[in-house]
Amino acid sequence: MESLRIAMVSDWFLPRVGGVEVSIHELARALGTRGHEVFVVTHNGMTTKGSYVLEDGDHYLVYRVPSLINVKDDVTLDPLAVVRSVLFIKRNAFDLVHSHGISSVLSLMTSMVASGGVGVPSVLTNHSLVSNDL
């Protein structure tokens, strides 16, 4: 089987704990153990403003982009975070972008720009039901 370079993008990732975060971690780990090169692309929250962080995961790497505008539920509305994510994907010649959560602006916009503007195939997995409260 051919090894793929996969970018998994979401506003939510460890150390924040929840279903999306654990799902991304487990999928990234499983793909990594099967020989794929996996990067989780997320924002750095409000703790390390202005810096890029590359971390070792469990058979995958985590790339955290700076994000200065975070709102409820750790969703970033920082357009520069999206630009930084897309540039990271373009510079590193990913084969696939797998975005997580339609209410994650980072994942949705990165997926759309990567597939439409950069030409990287992308897929989006929604992890939650959409409520009538929108």
N, CA, C and O atoms as a printed pandas DataFrame, in Angstrom:
     atom_number atom_name residue_name chain_id  residue_number  x_coord  y_coord  z_coord
0              1         N          MET        A               1    0.841   -1.190    0.000
1              2        CA          MET        A               1    0.000    0.000    0.000
2              3         C          MET        A               1    0.879    1.244    0.000
3              4         O          MET        A               1    1.886    1.308    0.705
4              5         N          GLU        A               2    0.488    2.219   -0.791
5              6        CA          GLU        A               2    1.212    3.473   -0.881
6              7         C          GLU        A               2    1.011    4.304    0.390
7              8         O          GLU        A               2   -0.097    4.403    0.918
8              9         N          SER        A               3    2.099    4.891    0.861
9             10        CA          SER        A               3    2.026    5.760    2.036
10            11         C          SER        A               3    1.531    7.141    1.615
11            12         O          SER        A               3    1.973    7.679    0.600
12            13         N          LEU        A               4    0.618    7.709    2.389
13            14        CA          LEU        A               4    0.061    9.027    2.105
14            15         C          LEU        A               4    0.500   10.047    3.147
15            16         O          LEU        A               4    0.760    9.704    4.301
16            17         N          ARG        A               5    0.579   11.304    2.724
17            18        CA          ARG        A               5    0.776   12.425    3.652
18            19         C          ARG        A               5   -0.606   13.013    3.899
19            20         O          ARG        A               5   -1.243   13.530    2.981
20            21         N          ILE        A               6   -1.062   12.931    5.132
21            22        CA          ILE        A               6   -2.427   13.318    5.480
22            23         C          ILE        A               6   -2.399   14.442    6.506
23            24         O          ILE        A               6   -1.725   14.343    7.532
24            25         N          ALA        A               7   -3.141   15.518    6.221
25            26        CA          ALA        A               7   -3.323   16.608    7.185
26            27         C          ALA        A               7   -4.724   16.486    7.760
27            28         O          ALA        A               7   -5.712   16.527    7.026
28            29         N          MET        A               8   -4.806   16.336    9.070
29            30        CA          MET        A               8   -6.101   16.283    9.764
30            31         C          MET        A               8   -6.268   17.627   10.464
31            32         O          MET        A               8   -5.462   17.984   11.324
32            33         N          VAL        A               9   -7.313   18.378   10.098
33            34        CA          VAL        A               9   -7.460   19.763   10.542
34            35         C          VAL        A               9   -8.703   19.929   11.410
35            36         O          VAL        A               9   -9.787   19.462   11.062
36            37         N          SER        A              10   -8.525   20.605   12.547
37            38        CA          SER        A              10   -9.656   20.917   13.410
38            39         C          SER        A              10   -9.277   21.988   14.424
39            40         O          SER        A              10   -8.114   22.124   14.802
40            41         N          ASP        A              11  -10.276   22.738   14.852
41            42        CA          ASP        A              11  -10.065   23.670   15.958
42            43         C          ASP        A              11   -9.812   22.920   17.265
43            44         O          ASP        A              11   -9.161   23.441   18.171
44            45         N          TRP        A              12  -10.324   21.713   17.354
45            46        CA          TRP        A              12  -10.293   20.991   18.625
46            47         C          TRP        A              12   -9.309   19.840   18.578
47            48         O          TRP        A              12   -9.374   18.968   17.712
48            49         N          PHE        A              13   -8.388   19.864   19.543
49            50        CA          PHE        A              13   -7.446   18.757   19.671
50            51         C          PHE        A              13   -6.868   18.770   21.078
51            52         O          PHE        A              13   -6.984   19.752   21.811
52            53         N          LEU        A              14   -6.248   17.664   21.430
53            54        CA          LEU        A              14   -5.628   17.528   22.742
54            55         C          LEU        A              14   -4.688   18.688   23.007
55            56         O          LEU        A              14   -4.024   19.125   22.066
56            57         N          PRO        A              15   -4.583   19.213   24.201
57            58        CA          PRO        A              15   -4.985   18.611   25.465
58            59         C          PRO        A              15   -6.449   18.826   25.825
59            60         O          PRO        A              15   -6.920   18.300   26.833
60            61         N          ARG        A              16   -7.177   19.596   25.011
61            62        CA          ARG        A              16   -8.625   19.693   25.246
62            63         C          ARG        A              16   -9.203   18.291   25.095
63            64         O          ARG        A              16   -8.810   17.551   24.193
64            65         N          VAL        A              17  -10.121   17.926   25.962
65            66        CA          VAL        A              17  -10.660   16.565   25.953
66            67         C          VAL        A              17  -12.125   16.586   25.531
67            68         O          VAL        A              17  -12.930   17.351   26.063
68            69         N          GLY        A              18  -12.448   15.747   24.581
69            70        CA          GLY        A              18  -13.804   15.598   24.091
70            71         C          GLY        A              18  -13.833   14.533   23.013
71            72         O          GLY        A              18  -12.802   13.947   22.683
72            73         N          GLY        A              19  -14.996   14.284   22.470
73            74        CA          GLY        A              19  -15.145   13.229   21.478
74            75         C          GLY        A              19  -14.383   13.489   20.197
75            76         O          GLY        A              19  -13.745   12.578   19.669
76            77         N          VAL        A              20  -14.431   14.728   19.675
77            78        CA          VAL        A              20  -13.711   15.059   18.446
78            79         C          VAL        A              20  -12.210   14.898   18.666
79            80         O          VAL        A              20  -11.512   14.306   17.843
80            81         N          GLU        A              21  -11.727   15.423   19.770
81            82        CA          GLU        A              21  -10.297   15.384   20.065
82            83         C          GLU        A              21   -9.783   13.945   20.150
83            84         O          GLU        A              21   -8.736   13.617   19.592
84            85         N          VAL        A              22  -10.517   13.108   20.840
85            86        CA          VAL        A              22  -10.104   11.702   20.989
86            87         C          VAL        A              22  -10.217   10.968   19.656
87            88         O          VAL        A              22   -9.362   10.144   19.330
88            89         N          SER        A              23  -11.255   11.255   18.891
89            90        CA          SER        A              23  -11.417   10.623   17.571
90            91         C          SER        A              23  -10.252   10.965   16.652
91            92         O          SER        A              23   -9.702   10.086   15.989
92            93         N          ILE        A              24   -9.877   12.235   16.612
93            94        CA          ILE        A              24   -8.760   12.653   15.762
94            95         C          ILE        A              24   -7.470   11.984   16.218
95            96         O          ILE        A              24   -6.708   11.474   15.396
96            97         N          HIS        A              25   -7.223   11.985   17.530
97            98        CA          HIS        A              25   -6.019   11.336   18.068
98            99         C          HIS        A              25   -5.964    9.860   17.681
99           100         O          HIS        A              25   -4.936    9.376   17.207
100          101         N          GLU        A              26   -7.064    9.150   17.884
101          102        CA          GLU        A              26   -7.074    7.710   17.602
102          103         C          GLU        A              26   -6.918    7.416   16.110
103          104         O          GLU        A              26   -6.203    6.487   15.736
104          105         N          LEU        A              27   -7.579    8.198   15.258
105          106        CA          LEU        A              27   -7.459    7.998   13.820
106          107         C          LEU        A              27   -6.049    8.338   13.338
107          108         O          LEU        A              27   -5.469    7.597   12.544
108          109         N          ALA        A              28   -5.497    9.454   13.815
109          110        CA          ALA        A              28   -4.132    9.835   13.431
110          111         C          ALA        A              28   -3.132    8.761   13.862
111          112         O          ALA        A              28   -2.232    8.404   13.101
112          113         N          ARG        A              29   -3.292    8.251   15.077
113          114        CA          ARG        A              29   -2.397    7.205   15.578
114          115         C          ARG        A              29   -2.520    5.941   14.736
115          116         O          ARG        A              29   -1.511    5.340   14.364
116          117         N          ALA        A              30   -3.747    5.536   14.435
117          118        CA          ALA        A              30   -3.967    4.316   13.651
118          119         C          ALA        A              30   -3.386    4.455   12.246
119          120         O          ALA        A              30   -2.751    3.526   11.746
120          121         N          LEU        A              31   -3.594    5.595   11.609
121          122        CA          LEU        A              31   -3.030    5.808   10.275
122          123         C          LEU        A              31   -1.504    5.845   10.316
123          124         O          LEU        A              31   -0.837    5.311    9.429
124          125         N          GLY        A              32   -0.959    6.480   11.355
125          126        CA          GLY        A              32    0.487    6.545   11.510
126          127         C          GLY        A              32    1.120    5.179   11.704
127          128         O          GLY        A              32    2.188    4.907   11.157
128          129         N          THR        A              33    0.477    4.327   12.469
129          130        CA          THR        A              33    1.027    2.982   12.688
130          131         C          THR        A              33    0.958    2.138   11.420
131          132         O          THR        A              33    1.656    1.131   11.310
132          133         N          ARG        A              34    0.132    2.533   10.474
133          134        CA          ARG        A              34    0.020    1.812    9.193
134          135         C          ARG        A              34    0.949    2.391    8.129
135          136         O          ARG        A              34    0.878    2.008    6.962
136          137         N          GLY        A              35    1.818    3.311    8.534
137          138        CA          GLY        A              35    2.840    3.815    7.625
138          139         C          GLY        A              35    2.536    5.131    6.939
139          140         O          GLY        A              35    3.340    5.598    6.132
140          141         N          HIS        A              36    1.397    5.745    7.235
141          142        CA          HIS        A              36    1.086    7.044    6.645
142          143         C          HIS        A              36    1.751    8.145    7.459
143          144         O          HIS        A              36    1.973    7.995    8.660
144          145         N          GLU        A              37    2.064    9.243    6.800
145          146        CA          GLU        A              37    2.652   10.396    7.486
146          147         C          GLU        A              37    1.511   11.352    7.811
147          148         O          GLU        A              37    0.939   11.970    6.914
148          149         N          VAL        A              38    1.184   11.472    9.087
149          150        CA          VAL        A              38   -0.002   12.212    9.515
150          151         C          VAL        A              38    0.402   13.425   10.346
151          152         O          VAL        A              38    1.216   13.336   11.265
152          153         N          PHE        A              39   -0.193   14.557    9.994
153          154        CA          PHE        A              39   -0.039   15.790   10.760
154          155         C          PHE        A              39   -1.429   16.237   11.205
155          156         O          PHE        A              39   -2.345   16.314   10.386
156          157         N          VAL        A              40   -1.591   16.527   12.477
157          158        CA          VAL        A              40   -2.802   17.167   12.971
158          159         C          VAL        A              40   -2.523   18.662   12.935
159          160         O          VAL        A              40   -1.555   19.131   13.533
160          161         N          VAL        A              41   -3.372   19.415   12.232
161          162        CA          VAL        A              41   -3.218   20.860   12.125
162          163         C          VAL        A              41   -4.334   21.494   12.949
163          164         O          VAL        A              41   -5.515   21.256   12.697
164          165         N          THR        A              42   -3.952   22.297   13.930
165          166        CA          THR        A              42   -4.909   22.938   14.825
166          167         C          THR        A              42   -4.358   24.304   15.218
167          168         O          THR        A              42   -3.234   24.646   14.850
168          169         N          HIS        A              43   -5.128   25.078   15.952
169          170        CA          HIS        A              43   -4.594   26.353   16.426
170          171         C          HIS        A              43   -4.022   26.162   17.824
171          172         O          HIS        A              43   -4.280   25.160   18.492
172          173         N          ASN        A              44   -3.245   27.142   18.242
173          174        CA          ASN        A              44   -2.539   27.023   19.514
174          175         C          ASN        A              44   -3.333   27.519   20.704
175          176         O          ASN        A              44   -2.802   27.584   21.813
176          177         N          GLY        A              45   -4.582   27.867   20.502
177          178        CA          GLY        A              45   -5.349   28.411   21.622
178          179         C          GLY        A              45   -4.797   29.770   22.000
179          180         O          GLY        A              45   -4.104   30.411   21.211
180          181         N          MET        A              46   -5.099   30.194   23.176
181          182        CA          MET        A              46   -4.647   31.512   23.617
182          183         C          MET        A              46   -3.383   31.428   24.472
183          184         O          MET        A              46   -2.977   32.421   25.076
184          185         N          THR        A              47   -2.757   30.244   24.526
185          186        CA          THR        A              47   -1.638   30.072   25.442
186          187         C          THR        A              47   -0.287   30.437   24.845
187          188         O          THR        A              47    0.606   30.871   25.572
188          189         N          THR        A              48   -0.118   30.272   23.544
189          190        CA          THR        A              48    1.190   30.541   22.935
190          191         C          THR        A              48    1.018   31.446   21.726
191          192         O          THR        A              48    1.433   31.097   20.621
192          193         N          LYS        A              49    0.416   32.587   21.928
193          194        CA          LYS        A              49    0.139   33.522   20.837
194          195         C          LYS        A              49    1.423   33.833   20.065
195          196         O          LYS        A              49    2.496   34.023   20.638
196          197         N          GLY        A              50    1.263   33.877   18.736
197          198        CA          GLY        A              50    2.359   34.329   17.902
198          199         C          GLY        A              50    3.433   33.301   17.630
199          200         O          GLY        A              50    4.453   33.644   17.032
200          201         N          SER        A              51    3.254   32.053   18.041
201          202        CA          SER        A              51    4.302   31.071   17.782
202          203         C          SER        A              51    3.716   29.837   17.111
203          204         O          SER        A              51    2.554   29.488   17.318
204          205         N          TYR        A              52    4.546   29.188   16.306
205          206        CA          TYR        A              52    4.182   27.923   15.682
206          207         C          TYR        A              52    4.758   26.816   16.554
207          208         O          TYR        A              52    5.878   26.933   17.052
208          209         N          VAL        A              53    4.018   25.773   16.732
209          210        CA          VAL        A              53    4.487   24.677   17.579
210          211         C          VAL        A              53    4.347   23.386   16.778
211          212         O          VAL        A              53    3.281   23.108   16.229
212          213         N          LEU        A              54    5.414   22.601   16.708
213          214        CA          LEU        A              54    5.373   21.279   16.095
214          215         C          LEU        A              54    5.661   20.274   17.203
215          216         O          LEU        A              54    6.726   20.304   17.818
216          217         N          GLU        A              55    4.703   19.386   17.451
217          218        CA          GLU        A              55    4.812   18.433   18.560
218          219         C          GLU        A              55    4.762   17.009   18.039
219          220         O          GLU        A              55    4.114   16.718   17.033
220          221         N          ASP        A              56    5.458   16.127   18.743
221          222        CA          ASP        A              56    5.346   14.698   18.461
222          223         C          ASP        A              56    4.097   14.161   19.119
223          224         O          ASP        A              56    3.866   14.379   20.308
224          225         N          GLY        A              57    3.286   13.455   18.340
225          226        CA          GLY        A              57    2.146   12.734   18.880
226          227         C          GLY        A              57    2.526   11.260   18.962
227          228         O          GLY        A              57    3.710   10.927   19.023
228          229         N          ASP        A              58    1.566   10.409   18.964
229          230        CA          ASP        A              58    1.770    8.965   19.004
230          231         C          ASP        A              58    1.669    8.441   17.576
231          232         O          ASP        A              58    0.591    8.042   17.137
232          233         N          HIS        A              59    2.789    8.440   16.847
233          234        CA          HIS        A              59    2.870    8.054   15.432
234          235         C          HIS        A              59    2.327    9.136   14.502
235          236         O          HIS        A              59    1.964    8.836   13.365
236          237         N          TYR        A              60    2.265   10.363   14.950
237          238        CA          TYR        A              60    1.852   11.496   14.127
238          239         C          TYR        A              60    2.476   12.759   14.705
239          240         O          TYR        A              60    3.009   12.744   15.814
240          241         N          LEU        A              61    2.407   13.859   13.944
241          242        CA          LEU        A              61    2.903   15.147   14.410
242          243         C          LEU        A              61    1.738   16.121   14.532
243          244         O          LEU        A              61    0.737   15.993   13.827
244          245         N          VAL        A              62    1.871   17.083   15.417
245          246        CA          VAL        A              62    0.848   18.114   15.616
246          247         C          VAL        A              62    1.478   19.454   15.254
247          248         O          VAL        A              62    2.538   19.816   15.764
248          249         N          TYR        A              63    0.812   20.177   14.370
249          250        CA          TYR        A              63    1.256   21.510   13.963
250          251         C          TYR        A              63    0.229   22.511   14.466
251          252         O          TYR        A              63   -0.926   22.490   14.040
252          253         N          ARG        A              64    0.647   23.389   15.374
253          254        CA          ARG        A              64   -0.253   24.387   15.953
254          255         C          ARG        A              64    0.086   25.756   15.374
255          256         O          ARG        A              64    1.213   26.237   15.490
256          257         N          VAL        A              65   -0.919   26.373   14.746
257          258        CA          VAL        A              65   -0.719   27.697   14.160
258          259         C          VAL        A              65   -1.183   28.764   15.145
259          260         O          VAL        A              65   -2.094   28.530   15.939
260          261         N          PRO        A              66   -0.556   29.927   15.090
261          262        CA          PRO        A              66   -1.004   31.009   15.949
262          263         C          PRO        A              66   -2.438   31.418   15.613
263          264         O          PRO        A              66   -2.838   31.435   14.449
264          265         N          SER        A              67   -3.189   31.740   16.639
265          266        CA          SER        A              67   -4.558   32.205   16.454
266          267         C          SER        A              67   -4.874   33.217   17.538
267          268         O          SER        A              67   -4.818   32.911   18.729
268          269         N          LEU        A              68   -5.202   34.416   17.114
269          270        CA          LEU        A              68   -5.442   35.486   18.077
270          271         C          LEU        A              68   -6.916   35.717   18.367
271          272         O          LEU        A              68   -7.253   36.394   19.339
272          273         N          ILE        A              69   -7.792   35.174   17.551
273          274        CA          ILE        A              69   -9.216   35.437   17.712
274          275         C          ILE        A              69   -9.941   34.119   17.954
275          276         O          ILE        A              69  -10.350   33.451   17.004
276          277         N          ASN        A              70  -10.099   33.750   19.195
277          278        CA          ASN        A              70  -10.809   32.522   19.534
278          279         C          ASN        A              70  -12.074   32.880   20.275
279          280         O          ASN        A              70  -12.091   33.789   21.105
280          281         N          VAL        A              71  -13.137   32.153   19.966
281          282        CA          VAL        A              71  -14.432   32.435   20.568
282          283         C          VAL        A              71  -14.929   31.194   21.299
283          284         O          VAL        A              71  -14.159   30.280   21.594
284          285         N          LYS        A              72  -16.196   31.177   21.579
285          286        CA          LYS        A              72  -16.829   30.077   22.309
286          287         C          LYS        A              72  -16.392   28.716   21.768
287          288         O          LYS        A              72  -16.289   28.524   20.556
288          289         N          ASP        A              73  -16.145   27.799   22.653
289          290        CA          ASP        A              73  -15.767   26.422   22.328
290          291         C          ASP        A              73  -14.445   26.316   21.579
291          292         O          ASP        A              73  -14.235   25.368   20.822
292          293         N          ASP        A              74  -13.560   27.273   21.783
293          294        CA          ASP        A              74  -12.223   27.247   21.175
294          295         C          ASP        A              74  -12.224   27.280   19.655
295          296         O          ASP        A              74  -11.277   26.798   19.032
296          297         N          VAL        A              75  -13.253   27.830   19.050
297          298        CA          VAL        A              75  -13.279   27.987   17.598
298          299         C          VAL        A              75  -12.523   29.264   17.254
299          300         O          VAL        A              75  -12.768   30.313   17.849
300          301         N          THR        A              76  -11.604   29.179   16.294
301          302        CA          THR        A              76  -10.883   30.371   15.877
302          303         C          THR        A              76  -11.619   31.057   14.736
303          304         O          THR        A              76  -12.102   30.402   13.812
304          305         N          LEU        A              77  -11.698   32.358   14.806
305          306        CA          LEU        A              77  -12.239   33.164   13.719
306          307         C          LEU        A              77  -11.134   33.987   13.077
307          308         O          LEU        A              77  -11.399   34.962   12.373
308          309         N          ASP        A              78   -9.900   33.588   13.323
309          310        CA          ASP        A              78   -8.733   34.299   12.827
310          311         C          ASP        A              78   -8.448   33.873   11.386
311          312         O          ASP        A              78   -8.009   32.745   11.158
312          313         N          PRO        A              79   -8.693   34.763   10.398
313          314        CA          PRO        A              79   -8.447   34.376    9.009
314          315         C          PRO        A              79   -6.981   34.042    8.745
315          316         O          PRO        A              79   -6.672   33.251    7.853
316          317         N          LEU        A              80   -6.075   34.647    9.522
317          318        CA          LEU        A              80   -4.657   34.328    9.338
318          319         C          LEU        A              80   -4.343   32.888    9.740
319          320         O          LEU        A              80   -3.433   32.277    9.179
320          321         N          ALA        A              81   -5.079   32.341   10.698
321          322        CA          ALA        A              81   -4.875   30.938   11.076
322          323         C          ALA        A              81   -5.229   30.025    9.908
323          324         O          ALA        A              81   -4.543   29.031    9.667
324          325         N          VAL        A              82   -6.296   30.355    9.183
325          326        CA          VAL        A              82   -6.675   29.573    8.002
326          327         C          VAL        A              82   -5.592   29.688    6.937
327          328         O          VAL        A              82   -5.178   28.681    6.363
328          329         N          VAL        A              83   -5.131   30.906    6.668
329          330        CA          VAL        A              83   -4.076   31.117    5.673
330          331         C          VAL        A              83   -2.823   30.335    6.057
331          332         O          VAL        A              83   -2.205   29.690    5.210
332          333         N          ARG        A              84   -2.452   30.392    7.319
333          334        CA          ARG        A              84   -1.261   29.660    7.782
334          335         C          ARG        A              84   -1.438   28.152    7.611
335          336         O          ARG        A              84   -0.496   27.457    7.232
336          337         N          SER        A              85   -2.631   27.648    7.886
337          338        CA          SER        A              85   -2.895   26.219    7.724
338          339         C          SER        A              85   -2.794   25.805    6.261
339          340         O          SER        A              85   -2.174   24.793    5.935
340          341         N          VAL        A              86   -3.407   26.592    5.387
341          342        CA          VAL        A              86   -3.376   26.277    3.951
342          343         C          VAL        A              86   -1.945   26.350    3.417
343          344         O          VAL        A              86   -1.529   25.485    2.647
344          345         N          LEU        A              87   -1.197   27.363    3.815
345          346        CA          LEU        A              87    0.196   27.461    3.371
346          347         C          LEU        A              87    1.026   26.277    3.862
347          348         O          LEU        A              87    1.874   25.766    3.131
348          349         N          PHE        A              88    0.786   25.846    5.083
349          350        CA          PHE        A              88    1.484   24.678    5.620
350          351         C          PHE        A              88    1.163   23.442    4.770
351          352         O          PHE        A              88    2.054   22.654    4.453
352          353         N          ILE        A              89   -0.095   23.282    4.409
353          354        CA          ILE        A              89   -0.517   22.144    3.588
354          355         C          ILE        A              89    0.121   22.221    2.201
355          356         O          ILE        A              89    0.605   21.216    1.681
356          357         N          LYS        A              90    0.120   23.395    1.614
357          358        CA          LYS        A              90    0.703   23.573    0.283
358          359         C          LYS        A              90    2.216   23.326    0.300
359          360         O          LYS        A              90    2.737   22.608   -0.552
360          361         N          ARG        A              91    2.914   23.917    1.267
361          362        CA          ARG        A              91    4.376   23.778    1.340
362          363         C          ARG        A              91    4.810   22.342    1.581
363          364         O          ARG        A              91    5.894   21.943    1.154
364          365         N          ASN        A              92    3.985   21.566    2.252
365          366        CA          ASN        A              92    4.386   20.210    2.630
366          367         C          ASN        A              92    3.779   19.127    1.738
367          368         O          ASN        A              92    3.854   17.943    2.066
368          369         N          ALA        A              93    3.193   19.516    0.637
369          370        CA          ALA        A              93    2.718   18.591   -0.400
370          371         C          ALA        A              93    1.899   17.432    0.168
371          372         O          ALA        A              93    2.228   16.264   -0.042
372          373         N          PHE        A              94    0.831   17.768    0.889
373          374        CA          PHE        A              94   -0.039   16.727    1.423
374          375         C          PHE        A              94   -0.858   16.089    0.306
375          376         O          PHE        A              94   -1.206   16.739   -0.679
376          377         N          ASP        A              95   -1.154   14.817    0.479
377          378        CA          ASP        A              95   -1.967   14.078   -0.479
378          379         C          ASP        A              95   -3.458   14.222   -0.188
379          380         O          ASP        A              95   -4.288   14.076   -1.086
380          381         N          LEU        A              96   -3.795   14.507    1.066
381          382        CA          LEU        A              96   -5.190   14.566    1.477
382          383         C          LEU        A              96   -5.337   15.475    2.687
383          384         O          LEU        A              96   -4.494   15.479    3.584
384          385         N          VAL        A              97   -6.422   16.248    2.702
385          386        CA          VAL        A              97   -6.801   17.023    3.882
386          387         C          VAL        A              97   -8.075   16.399    4.429
387          388         O          VAL        A              97   -9.075   16.274    3.722
388          389         N          HIS        A              98   -8.024   16.005    5.707
389          390        CA          HIS        A              98   -9.209   15.458    6.376
390          391         C          HIS        A              98   -9.582   16.433    7.477
391          392         O          HIS        A              98   -8.919   16.507    8.511
392          393         N          SER        A              99  -10.654   17.181    7.241
393          394        CA          SER        A              99  -11.113   18.181    8.198
394          395         C          SER        A              99  -12.184   17.592    9.096
395          396         O          SER        A              99  -12.925   16.694    8.698
396          397         N          HIS        A             100  -12.252   18.114   10.316
397          398        CA          HIS        A             100  -13.161   17.558   11.326
398          399         C          HIS        A             100  -14.043   18.654   11.906
399          400         O          HIS        A             100  -13.559   19.559   12.584
400          401         N          GLY        A             101  -15.364   18.563   11.629
401          402        CA          GLY        A             101  -16.346   19.455   12.231
402          403         C          GLY        A             101  -16.751   20.607   11.338
403          404         O          GLY        A             101  -15.915   21.440   10.985
404          405         N          ILE        A             102  -18.033   20.670   10.962
405          406        CA          ILE        A             102  -18.483   21.784   10.121
406          407         C          ILE        A             102  -18.577   23.088   10.908
407          408         O          ILE        A             102  -18.614   24.165   10.314
408          409         N          SER        A             103  -18.617   23.002   12.229
409          410        CA          SER        A             103  -18.638   24.239   13.015
410          411         C          SER        A             103  -17.232   24.679   13.409
411          412         O          SER        A             103  -17.067   25.655   14.142
412          413         N          SER        A             104  -16.226   23.967   12.928
413          414        CA          SER        A             104  -14.840   24.384   13.100
414          415         C          SER        A             104  -14.461   25.216   11.887
415          416         O          SER        A             104  -14.255   24.675   10.800
416          417         N          VAL        A             105  -14.367   26.519   12.065
417          418        CA          VAL        A             105  -14.035   27.417   10.960
418          419         C          VAL        A             105  -12.682   27.043   10.369
419          420         O          VAL        A             105  -12.514   27.049    9.150
420          421         N          LEU        A             106  -11.724   26.720   11.221
421          422        CA          LEU        A             106  -10.388   26.342   10.748
422          423         C          LEU        A             106  -10.460   25.138    9.818
423          424         O          LEU        A             106   -9.851   25.151    8.748
424          425         N          SER        A             107  -11.190   24.103   10.206
425          426        CA          SER        A             107  -11.244   22.905    9.370
426          427         C          SER        A             107  -12.058   23.131    8.103
427          428         O          SER        A             107  -11.634   22.722    7.022
428          429         N          LEU        A             108  -13.201   23.765    8.214
429          430        CA          LEU        A             108  -14.069   23.967    7.057
430          431         C          LEU        A             108  -13.395   24.846    6.006
431          432         O          LEU        A             108  -13.363   24.485    4.829
432          433         N          MET        A             109  -12.863   25.977    6.411
433          434        CA          MET        A             109  -12.242   26.897    5.460
434          435         C          MET        A             109  -10.944   26.322    4.895
435          436         O          MET        A             109  -10.666   26.484    3.707
436          437         N          THR        A             110  -10.152   25.657    5.726
437          438        CA          THR        A             110   -8.917   25.048    5.232
438          439         C          THR        A             110   -9.233   23.978    4.193
439          440         O          THR        A             110   -8.558   23.887    3.167
440          441         N          SER        A             111  -10.251   23.171    4.456
441          442        CA          SER        A             111  -10.661   22.133    3.523
442          443         C          SER        A             111  -11.108   22.735    2.195
443          444         O          SER        A             111  -10.721   22.257    1.128
444          445         N          MET        A             112  -11.918   23.776    2.264
445          446        CA          MET        A             112  -12.428   24.405    1.046
446          447         C          MET        A             112  -11.314   25.044    0.233
447          448         O          MET        A             112  -11.265   24.877   -0.986
448          449         N          VAL        A             113  -10.428   25.768    0.884
449          450        CA          VAL        A             113   -9.344   26.438    0.166
450          451         C          VAL        A             113   -8.331   25.418   -0.350
451          452         O          VAL        A             113   -7.820   25.556   -1.461
452          453         N          ALA        A             114   -8.041   24.399    0.449
453          454        CA          ALA        A             114   -7.070   23.392    0.020
454          455         C          ALA        A             114   -7.552   22.658   -1.222
455          456         O          ALA        A             114   -6.772   22.424   -2.145
456          457         N          SER        A             115   -8.820   22.295   -1.253
457          458        CA          SER        A             115   -9.328   21.551   -2.404
458          459         C          SER        A             115   -9.568   22.461   -3.606
459          460         O          SER        A             115   -9.233   22.100   -4.735
460          461         N          GLY        A             116  -10.144   23.636   -3.371
461          462        CA          GLY        A             116  -10.472   24.521   -4.483
462          463         C          GLY        A             116   -9.313   25.359   -4.963
463          464         O          GLY        A             116   -9.126   25.527   -6.168
464          465         N          GLY        A             117   -8.532   25.887   -4.044
465          466        CA          GLY        A             117   -7.467   26.811   -4.419
466          467         C          GLY        A             117   -6.107   26.176   -4.580
467          468         O          GLY        A             117   -5.302   26.634   -5.391
468          469         N          VAL        A             118   -5.836   25.129   -3.825
469          470        CA          VAL        A             118   -4.520   24.508   -3.852
470          471         C          VAL        A             118   -4.552   23.183   -4.609
471          472         O          VAL        A             118   -3.515   22.703   -5.067
472          473         N          GLY        A             119   -5.740   22.589   -4.740
473          474        CA          GLY        A             119   -5.874   21.352   -5.488
474          475         C          GLY        A             119   -5.602   20.081   -4.708
475          476         O          GLY        A             119   -5.392   19.022   -5.300
476          477         N          VAL        A             120   -5.603   20.170   -3.393
477          478        CA          VAL        A             120   -5.397   18.989   -2.563
478          479         C          VAL        A             120   -6.763   18.365   -2.279
479          480         O          VAL        A             120   -7.646   19.054   -1.768
480          481         N          PRO        A             121   -6.964   17.090   -2.591
481          482        CA          PRO        A             121   -8.250   16.458   -2.276
482          483         C          PRO        A             121   -8.556   16.585   -0.786
483          484         O          PRO        A             121   -7.661   16.500    0.054
484          485         N          SER        A             122   -9.832   16.790   -0.474
485          486        CA          SER        A             122  -10.189   16.940    0.932
486          487         C          SER        A             122  -11.520   16.271    1.220
487          488         O          SER        A             122  -12.370   16.108    0.344
488          489         N          VAL        A             123  -11.666   15.895    2.467
489          490        CA          VAL        A             123  -12.892   15.302    2.972
490          491         C          VAL        A             123  -13.174   15.944    4.321
491          492         O          VAL        A             123  -12.248   16.287    5.056
492          493         N          LEU        A             124  -14.453   16.107    4.649
493          494        CA          LEU        A             124  -14.827   16.692    5.927
494          495         C          LEU        A             124  -15.731   15.723    6.664
495          496         O          LEU        A             124  -16.719   15.239    6.112
496          497         N          THR        A             125  -15.392   15.443    7.906
497          498        CA          THR        A             125  -16.222   14.605    8.766
498          499         C          THR        A             125  -16.866   15.498    9.804
499          500         O          THR        A             125  -16.180   16.216   10.532
500          501         N          ASN        A             126  -18.195   15.451    9.872
501          502        CA          ASN        A             126  -18.894   16.190   10.916
502          503         C          ASN        A             126  -19.116   15.247   12.093
503          504         O          ASN        A             126  -19.626   14.140   11.923
504          505         N          HIS        A             127  -18.736   15.686   13.274
505          506        CA          HIS        A             127  -18.795   14.834   14.456
506          507         C          HIS        A             127  -20.023   15.103   15.329
507          508         O          HIS        A             127  -20.239   14.396   16.313
508          509         N          SER        A             128  -20.811   16.090   14.996
509          510        CA          SER        A             128  -21.933   16.473   15.854
510          511         C          SER        A             128  -23.182   16.686   15.022
511          512         O          SER        A             128  -23.118   16.926   13.816
512          513         N          LEU        A             129  -24.313   16.593   15.688
513          514        CA          LEU        A             129  -25.576   16.919   15.049
514          515         C          LEU        A             129  -25.734   18.434   14.995
515          516         O          LEU        A             129  -25.274   19.147   15.887
516          517         N          VAL        A             130  -26.372   18.909   13.967
517          518        CA          VAL        A             130  -26.674   20.333   13.883
518          519         C          VAL        A             130  -28.023   20.545   14.564
519          520         O          VAL        A             130  -29.011   19.896   14.218
520          521         N          SER        A             131  -28.057   21.443   15.522
521          522        CA          SER        A             131  -29.293   21.653   16.281
522          523         C          SER        A             131  -30.149   22.737   15.638
523          524         O          SER        A             131  -29.715   23.426   14.715
524          525         N          ASN        A             132  -31.353   22.873   16.135
525          526        CA          ASN        A             132  -32.252   23.918   15.676
526          527         C          ASN        A             132  -31.924   25.274   16.299
527          528         O          ASN        A             132  -32.563   26.272   15.966
528          529         N          ASP        A             133  -30.943   25.325   17.193
529          530        CA          ASP        A             133  -30.587   26.549   17.880
530          531         C          ASP        A             133  -29.729   27.482   17.042
531          532         O          ASP        A             133  -29.381   28.571   17.497
532          533         N          LEU        A             134  -29.383   27.077   15.833
533          534        CA          LEU        A             134  -28.471   27.906   15.019
534          535         C          LEU        A             134  -29.121   29.103   14.529
535          536         O          LEU        A             134  -28.496   29.903   13.832
